[in-house]
Amino acid sequence: MNVKSQLNSKYLIKSTLSKMVEVNKWQNDFMIEIIGLFLSIKGKINFLQLGRYGDHQE
């Protein structure tokens, strides 16, 4: 995933989450990271992969 498409996807995710009133800041940040990882990781996605490529641990 190149930088331009990554920025576009983050903008789209942020605009969608901003419409949800009940979402806190940490939930917002977490969802942006998780959805970005789902879009960028090829193949099978599991907790080990998410921990390897993301900022949070397994």
PyMOL Python script that loads the backbone (N, CA, C, O; Angstrom):
from pymol import cmd

cmd.read_pdbstr("""\
ATOM      1  N   MET A   1       0.852  -1.164   0.000  1.00  0.00           N
ATOM      2  CA  MET A   1       0.000   0.000   0.000  1.00  0.00           C
ATOM      3  C   MET A   1       0.901   1.230   0.000  1.00  0.00           C
ATOM      4  O   MET A   1       1.728   1.394   0.897  1.00  0.00           O
ATOM      5  N   ASN A   2       0.749   2.080  -0.982  1.00  0.00           N
ATOM      6  CA  ASN A   2       1.600   3.257  -1.044  1.00  0.00           C
ATOM      7  C   ASN A   2       1.096   4.347  -0.110  1.00  0.00           C
ATOM      8  O   ASN A   2       0.013   4.237   0.464  1.00  0.00           O
ATOM      9  N   VAL A   3       1.896   5.401   0.034  1.00  0.00           N
ATOM     10  CA  VAL A   3       1.609   6.437   1.018  1.00  0.00           C
ATOM     11  C   VAL A   3       0.336   7.206   0.680  1.00  0.00           C
ATOM     12  O   VAL A   3      -0.444   7.528   1.576  1.00  0.00           O
ATOM     13  N   LYS A   4       0.117   7.501  -0.589  1.00  0.00           N
ATOM     14  CA  LYS A   4      -1.063   8.274  -0.971  1.00  0.00           C
ATOM     15  C   LYS A   4      -2.353   7.511  -0.675  1.00  0.00           C
ATOM     16  O   LYS A   4      -3.301   8.088  -0.142  1.00  0.00           O
ATOM     17  N   SER A   5      -2.399   6.236  -1.010  1.00  0.00           N
ATOM     18  CA  SER A   5      -3.606   5.460  -0.732  1.00  0.00           C
ATOM     19  C   SER A   5      -3.772   5.229   0.764  1.00  0.00           C
ATOM     20  O   SER A   5      -4.897   5.120   1.251  1.00  0.00           O
ATOM     21  N   GLN A   6      -2.657   5.153   1.504  1.00  0.00           N
ATOM     22  CA  GLN A   6      -2.744   5.006   2.949  1.00  0.00           C
ATOM     23  C   GLN A   6      -3.326   6.270   3.578  1.00  0.00           C
ATOM     24  O   GLN A   6      -4.137   6.177   4.500  1.00  0.00           O
ATOM     25  N   LEU A   7      -2.929   7.441   3.099  1.00  0.00           N
ATOM     26  CA  LEU A   7      -3.486   8.688   3.611  1.00  0.00           C
ATOM     27  C   LEU A   7      -4.963   8.819   3.258  1.00  0.00           C
ATOM     28  O   LEU A   7      -5.760   9.294   4.068  1.00  0.00           O
ATOM     29  N   ASN A   8      -5.326   8.400   2.050  1.00  0.00           N
ATOM     30  CA  ASN A   8      -6.734   8.441   1.646  1.00  0.00           C
ATOM     31  C   ASN A   8      -7.583   7.518   2.507  1.00  0.00           C
ATOM     32  O   ASN A   8      -8.695   7.877   2.895  1.00  0.00           O
ATOM     33  N   SER A   9      -7.064   6.329   2.809  1.00  0.00           N
ATOM     34  CA  SER A   9      -7.834   5.393   3.629  1.00  0.00           C
ATOM     35  C   SER A   9      -7.965   5.904   5.059  1.00  0.00           C
ATOM     36  O   SER A   9      -9.020   5.744   5.672  1.00  0.00           O
ATOM     37  N   LYS A  10      -6.904   6.521   5.605  1.00  0.00           N
ATOM     38  CA  LYS A  10      -6.997   7.084   6.953  1.00  0.00           C
ATOM     39  C   LYS A  10      -8.009   8.219   6.999  1.00  0.00           C
ATOM     40  O   LYS A  10      -8.775   8.330   7.957  1.00  0.00           O
ATOM     41  N   TYR A  11      -8.019   9.052   5.983  1.00  0.00           N
ATOM     42  CA  TYR A  11      -8.989  10.148   5.932  1.00  0.00           C
ATOM     43  C   TYR A  11     -10.411   9.606   5.871  1.00  0.00           C
ATOM     44  O   TYR A  11     -11.302  10.124   6.545  1.00  0.00           O
ATOM     45  N   LEU A  12     -10.625   8.583   5.080  1.00  0.00           N
ATOM     46  CA  LEU A  12     -11.947   7.977   4.955  1.00  0.00           C
ATOM     47  C   LEU A  12     -12.397   7.336   6.267  1.00  0.00           C
ATOM     48  O   LEU A  12     -13.557   7.464   6.658  1.00  0.00           O
ATOM     49  N   ILE A  13     -11.485   6.650   6.942  1.00  0.00           N
ATOM     50  CA  ILE A  13     -11.802   6.016   8.220  1.00  0.00           C
ATOM     51  C   ILE A  13     -12.108   7.074   9.269  1.00  0.00           C
ATOM     52  O   ILE A  13     -13.068   6.936  10.026  1.00  0.00           O
ATOM     53  N   LYS A  14     -11.292   8.141   9.321  1.00  0.00           N
ATOM     54  CA  LYS A  14     -11.514   9.212  10.298  1.00  0.00           C
ATOM     55  C   LYS A  14     -12.851   9.907  10.066  1.00  0.00           C
ATOM     56  O   LYS A  14     -13.565  10.213  11.021  1.00  0.00           O
ATOM     57  N   SER A  15     -13.190  10.153   8.817  1.00  0.00           N
ATOM     58  CA  SER A  15     -14.455  10.833   8.540  1.00  0.00           C
ATOM     59  C   SER A  15     -15.645   9.951   8.909  1.00  0.00           C
ATOM     60  O   SER A  15     -16.676  10.456   9.352  1.00  0.00           O
ATOM     61  N   THR A  16     -15.510   8.647   8.731  1.00  0.00           N
ATOM     62  CA  THR A  16     -16.589   7.738   9.105  1.00  0.00           C
ATOM     63  C   THR A  16     -16.727   7.646  10.622  1.00  0.00           C
ATOM     64  O   THR A  16     -17.840   7.662  11.149  1.00  0.00           O
ATOM     65  N   LEU A  17     -15.598   7.550  11.324  1.00  0.00           N
ATOM     66  CA  LEU A  17     -15.648   7.436  12.776  1.00  0.00           C
ATOM     67  C   LEU A  17     -16.077   8.733  13.445  1.00  0.00           C
ATOM     68  O   LEU A  17     -16.622   8.704  14.549  1.00  0.00           O
ATOM     69  N   SER A  18     -15.842   9.863  12.801  1.00  0.00           N
ATOM     70  CA  SER A  18     -16.246  11.139  13.399  1.00  0.00           C
ATOM     71  C   SER A  18     -17.763  11.277  13.448  1.00  0.00           C
ATOM     72  O   SER A  18     -18.284  12.065  14.237  1.00  0.00           O
ATOM     73  N   LYS A  19     -18.472  10.530  12.624  1.00  0.00           N
ATOM     74  CA  LYS A  19     -19.932  10.556  12.634  1.00  0.00           C
ATOM     75  C   LYS A  19     -20.518   9.748  13.788  1.00  0.00           C
ATOM     76  O   LYS A  19     -21.697   9.892  14.112  1.00  0.00           O
ATOM     77  N   MET A  20     -19.703   8.900  14.407  1.00  0.00           N
ATOM     78  CA  MET A  20     -20.150   8.085  15.537  1.00  0.00           C
ATOM     79  C   MET A  20     -19.896   8.853  16.823  1.00  0.00           C
ATOM     80  O   MET A  20     -18.753   9.181  17.140  1.00  0.00           O
ATOM     81  N   VAL A  21     -20.939   9.136  17.551  1.00  0.00           N
ATOM     82  CA  VAL A  21     -20.844   9.998  18.736  1.00  0.00           C
ATOM     83  C   VAL A  21     -20.207   9.265  19.922  1.00  0.00           C
ATOM     84  O   VAL A  21     -19.448   9.872  20.677  1.00  0.00           O
ATOM     85  N   GLU A  22     -20.499   7.990  20.096  1.00  0.00           N
ATOM     86  CA  GLU A  22     -20.064   7.257  21.286  1.00  0.00           C
ATOM     87  C   GLU A  22     -18.602   6.829  21.261  1.00  0.00           C
ATOM     88  O   GLU A  22     -18.122   6.284  22.255  1.00  0.00           O
ATOM     89  N   VAL A  23     -17.881   7.048  20.183  1.00  0.00           N
ATOM     90  CA  VAL A  23     -16.510   6.565  20.055  1.00  0.00           C
ATOM     91  C   VAL A  23     -15.551   7.534  20.739  1.00  0.00           C
ATOM     92  O   VAL A  23     -15.511   8.720  20.412  1.00  0.00           O
ATOM     93  N   ASN A  24     -14.772   7.009  21.703  1.00  0.00           N
ATOM     94  CA  ASN A  24     -13.769   7.804  22.412  1.00  0.00           C
ATOM     95  C   ASN A  24     -12.524   7.975  21.558  1.00  0.00           C
ATOM     96  O   ASN A  24     -12.423   7.412  20.468  1.00  0.00           O
ATOM     97  N   LYS A  25     -11.563   8.771  22.072  1.00  0.00           N
ATOM     98  CA  LYS A  25     -10.331   9.019  21.315  1.00  0.00           C
ATOM     99  C   LYS A  25      -9.510   7.733  21.170  1.00  0.00           C
ATOM    100  O   LYS A  25      -9.018   7.433  20.081  1.00  0.00           O
ATOM    101  N   TRP A  26      -9.359   6.972  22.261  1.00  0.00           N
ATOM    102  CA  TRP A  26      -8.537   5.765  22.170  1.00  0.00           C
ATOM    103  C   TRP A  26      -9.198   4.724  21.277  1.00  0.00           C
ATOM    104  O   TRP A  26      -8.505   3.980  20.583  1.00  0.00           O
ATOM    105  N   GLN A  27     -10.528   4.658  21.285  1.00  0.00           N
ATOM    106  CA  GLN A  27     -11.231   3.735  20.394  1.00  0.00           C
ATOM    107  C   GLN A  27     -11.066   4.181  18.944  1.00  0.00           C
ATOM    108  O   GLN A  27     -10.906   3.356  18.044  1.00  0.00           O
ATOM    109  N   ASN A  28     -11.106   5.484  18.732  1.00  0.00           N
ATOM    110  CA  ASN A  28     -10.928   6.043  17.395  1.00  0.00           C
ATOM    111  C   ASN A  28      -9.538   5.694  16.861  1.00  0.00           C
ATOM    112  O   ASN A  28      -9.405   5.217  15.734  1.00  0.00           O
ATOM    113  N   ASP A  29      -8.504   5.930  17.670  1.00  0.00           N
ATOM    114  CA  ASP A  29      -7.133   5.624  17.255  1.00  0.00           C
ATOM    115  C   ASP A  29      -6.944   4.135  16.992  1.00  0.00           C
ATOM    116  O   ASP A  29      -6.288   3.743  16.028  1.00  0.00           O
ATOM    117  N   PHE A  30      -7.530   3.307  17.864  1.00  0.00           N
ATOM    118  CA  PHE A  30      -7.408   1.861  17.717  1.00  0.00           C
ATOM    119  C   PHE A  30      -8.082   1.370  16.442  1.00  0.00           C
ATOM    120  O   PHE A  30      -7.520   0.546  15.719  1.00  0.00           O
ATOM    121  N   MET A  31      -9.273   1.866  16.165  1.00  0.00           N
ATOM    122  CA  MET A  31      -9.987   1.449  14.962  1.00  0.00           C
ATOM    123  C   MET A  31      -9.276   1.890  13.691  1.00  0.00           C
ATOM    124  O   MET A  31      -9.257   1.153  12.705  1.00  0.00           O
ATOM    125  N   ILE A  32      -8.687   3.091  13.700  1.00  0.00           N
ATOM    126  CA  ILE A  32      -7.930   3.561  12.543  1.00  0.00           C
ATOM    127  C   ILE A  32      -6.754   2.633  12.280  1.00  0.00           C
ATOM    128  O   ILE A  32      -6.471   2.285  11.133  1.00  0.00           O
ATOM    129  N   GLU A  33      -6.062   2.228  13.360  1.00  0.00           N
ATOM    130  CA  GLU A  33      -4.914   1.335  13.191  1.00  0.00           C
ATOM    131  C   GLU A  33      -5.342  -0.047  12.703  1.00  0.00           C
ATOM    132  O   GLU A  33      -4.734  -0.596  11.784  1.00  0.00           O
ATOM    133  N   ILE A  34      -6.379  -0.608  13.311  1.00  0.00           N
ATOM    134  CA  ILE A  34      -6.816  -1.965  12.952  1.00  0.00           C
ATOM    135  C   ILE A  34      -7.316  -2.028  11.510  1.00  0.00           C
ATOM    136  O   ILE A  34      -6.950  -2.938  10.766  1.00  0.00           O
ATOM    137  N   ILE A  35      -8.141  -1.074  11.116  1.00  0.00           N
ATOM    138  CA  ILE A  35      -8.664  -1.085   9.749  1.00  0.00           C
ATOM    139  C   ILE A  35      -7.542  -0.861   8.745  1.00  0.00           C
ATOM    140  O   ILE A  35      -7.540  -1.465   7.672  1.00  0.00           O
ATOM    141  N   GLY A  36      -6.588   0.004   9.085  1.00  0.00           N
ATOM    142  CA  GLY A  36      -5.422   0.200   8.217  1.00  0.00           C
ATOM    143  C   GLY A  36      -4.603  -1.064   8.072  1.00  0.00           C
ATOM    144  O   GLY A  36      -4.101  -1.359   6.988  1.00  0.00           O
ATOM    145  N   LEU A  37      -4.463  -1.823   9.165  1.00  0.00           N
ATOM    146  CA  LEU A  37      -3.734  -3.091   9.092  1.00  0.00           C
ATOM    147  C   LEU A  37      -4.482  -4.112   8.251  1.00  0.00           C
ATOM    148  O   LEU A  37      -3.869  -4.847   7.478  1.00  0.00           O
ATOM    149  N   PHE A  38      -5.798  -4.166   8.394  1.00  0.00           N
ATOM    150  CA  PHE A  38      -6.582  -5.103   7.584  1.00  0.00           C
ATOM    151  C   PHE A  38      -6.456  -4.779   6.103  1.00  0.00           C
ATOM    152  O   PHE A  38      -6.465  -5.684   5.270  1.00  0.00           O
ATOM    153  N   LEU A  39      -6.339  -3.504   5.767  1.00  0.00           N
ATOM    154  CA  LEU A  39      -6.198  -3.131   4.363  1.00  0.00           C
ATOM    155  C   LEU A  39      -4.791  -3.374   3.824  1.00  0.00           C
ATOM    156  O   LEU A  39      -4.618  -3.568   2.620  1.00  0.00           O
ATOM    157  N   SER A  40      -3.785  -3.367   4.696  1.00  0.00           N
ATOM    158  CA  SER A  40      -2.418  -3.431   4.207  1.00  0.00           C
ATOM    159  C   SER A  40      -1.776  -4.817   4.285  1.00  0.00           C
ATOM    160  O   SER A  40      -0.839  -5.099   3.537  1.00  0.00           O
ATOM    161  N   ILE A  41      -2.259  -5.685   5.172  1.00  0.00           N
ATOM    162  CA  ILE A  41      -1.662  -7.016   5.308  1.00  0.00           C
ATOM    163  C   ILE A  41      -2.248  -7.946   4.254  1.00  0.00           C
ATOM    164  O   ILE A  41      -3.465  -8.066   4.117  1.00  0.00           O
ATOM    165  N   LYS A  42      -1.359  -8.600   3.514  1.00  0.00           N
ATOM    166  CA  LYS A  42      -1.803  -9.561   2.506  1.00  0.00           C
ATOM    167  C   LYS A  42      -1.899 -10.940   3.130  1.00  0.00           C
ATOM    168  O   LYS A  42      -1.129 -11.286   4.026  1.00  0.00           O
ATOM    169  N   GLY A  43      -2.834 -11.709   2.656  1.00  0.00           N
ATOM    170  CA  GLY A  43      -2.956 -13.090   3.101  1.00  0.00           C
ATOM    171  C   GLY A  43      -3.758 -13.231   4.381  1.00  0.00           C
ATOM    172  O   GLY A  43      -4.638 -12.426   4.685  1.00  0.00           O
ATOM    173  N   LYS A  44      -3.426 -14.283   5.122  1.00  0.00           N
ATOM    174  CA  LYS A  44      -4.147 -14.611   6.335  1.00  0.00           C
ATOM    175  C   LYS A  44      -3.818 -13.588   7.438  1.00  0.00           C
ATOM    176  O   LYS A  44      -2.651 -13.273   7.670  1.00  0.00           O
ATOM    177  N   ILE A  45      -4.840 -13.087   8.100  1.00  0.00           N
ATOM    178  CA  ILE A  45      -4.648 -12.100   9.164  1.00  0.00           C
ATOM    179  C   ILE A  45      -4.997 -12.753  10.491  1.00  0.00           C
ATOM    180  O   ILE A  45      -6.108 -13.251  10.676  1.00  0.00           O
ATOM    181  N   ASN A  46      -4.037 -12.747  11.417  1.00  0.00           N
ATOM    182  CA  ASN A  46      -4.281 -13.248  12.765  1.00  0.00           C
ATOM    183  C   ASN A  46      -3.653 -12.278  13.764  1.00  0.00           C
ATOM    184  O   ASN A  46      -3.074 -11.265  13.374  1.00  0.00           O
ATOM    185  N   PHE A  47      -3.771 -12.596  15.066  1.00  0.00           N
ATOM    186  CA  PHE A  47      -3.284 -11.676  16.079  1.00  0.00           C
ATOM    187  C   PHE A  47      -1.769 -11.517  16.026  1.00  0.00           C
ATOM    188  O   PHE A  47      -1.256 -10.441  16.334  1.00  0.00           O
ATOM    189  N   LEU A  48      -1.054 -12.550  15.647  1.00  0.00           N
ATOM    190  CA  LEU A  48       0.401 -12.456  15.538  1.00  0.00           C
ATOM    191  C   LEU A  48       0.785 -11.469  14.438  1.00  0.00           C
ATOM    192  O   LEU A  48       1.689 -10.655  14.625  1.00  0.00           O
ATOM    193  N   GLN A  49       0.112 -11.534  13.307  1.00  0.00           N
ATOM    194  CA  GLN A  49       0.365 -10.587  12.217  1.00  0.00           C
ATOM    195  C   GLN A  49       0.040  -9.158  12.645  1.00  0.00           C
ATOM    196  O   GLN A  49       0.811  -8.241  12.364  1.00  0.00           O
ATOM    197  N   LEU A  50      -1.086  -8.960  13.319  1.00  0.00           N
ATOM    198  CA  LEU A  50      -1.469  -7.631  13.775  1.00  0.00           C
ATOM    199  C   LEU A  50      -0.454  -7.082  14.773  1.00  0.00           C
ATOM    200  O   LEU A  50      -0.138  -5.893  14.745  1.00  0.00           O
ATOM    201  N   GLY A  51       0.059  -7.943  15.655  1.00  0.00           N
ATOM    202  CA  GLY A  51       1.079  -7.519  16.603  1.00  0.00           C
ATOM    203  C   GLY A  51       2.398  -7.209  15.932  1.00  0.00           C
ATOM    204  O   GLY A  51       3.126  -6.316  16.366  1.00  0.00           O
ATOM    205  N   ARG A  52       2.711  -7.935  14.881  1.00  0.00           N
ATOM    206  CA  ARG A  52       3.972  -7.725  14.175  1.00  0.00           C
ATOM    207  C   ARG A  52       3.976  -6.408  13.403  1.00  0.00           C
ATOM    208  O   ARG A  52       4.973  -5.686  13.421  1.00  0.00           O
ATOM    209  N   TYR A  53       2.895  -6.094  12.740  1.00  0.00           N
ATOM    210  CA  TYR A  53       2.852  -4.917  11.873  1.00  0.00           C
ATOM    211  C   TYR A  53       2.251  -3.685  12.543  1.00  0.00           C
ATOM    212  O   TYR A  53       2.425  -2.571  12.048  1.00  0.00           O
ATOM    213  N   GLY A  54       1.555  -3.863  13.648  1.00  0.00           N
ATOM    214  CA  GLY A  54       0.888  -2.738  14.300  1.00  0.00           C
ATOM    215  C   GLY A  54       1.694  -2.165  15.444  1.00  0.00           C
ATOM    216  O   GLY A  54       2.792  -2.633  15.745  1.00  0.00           O
ATOM    217  N   ASP A  55       1.138  -1.145  16.077  1.00  0.00           N
ATOM    218  CA  ASP A  55       1.794  -0.501  17.214  1.00  0.00           C
ATOM    219  C   ASP A  55       1.494  -1.225  18.528  1.00  0.00           C
ATOM    220  O   ASP A  55       2.269  -1.122  19.480  1.00  0.00           O
ATOM    221  N   HIS A  56       0.391  -1.948  18.587  1.00  0.00           N
ATOM    222  CA  HIS A  56       0.012  -2.667  19.795  1.00  0.00           C
ATOM    223  C   HIS A  56       0.539  -4.099  19.737  1.00  0.00           C
ATOM    224  O   HIS A  56       0.736  -4.651  18.655  1.00  0.00           O
ATOM    225  N   GLN A  57       0.761  -4.688  20.887  1.00  0.00           N
ATOM    226  CA  GLN A  57       1.260  -6.061  20.958  1.00  0.00           C
ATOM    227  C   GLN A  57       0.101  -7.043  20.839  1.00  0.00           C
ATOM    228  O   GLN A  57      -1.071  -6.665  20.862  1.00  0.00           O
ATOM    229  N   GLU A  58       0.466  -8.308  20.713  1.00  0.00           N
ATOM    230  CA  GLU A  58      -0.497  -9.380  20.543  1.00  0.00           C
ATOM    231  C   GLU A  58      -1.398  -9.441  21.746  1.00  0.00           C
ATOM    232  O   GLU A  58      -2.292 -10.285  21.806  1.00  0.00           O
TER     233      GLU A  58
END
""", "prot")
cmd.dss("prot")
cmd.show_as("cartoon", "prot")
cmd.util.cbc("prot")
cmd.orient("prot")
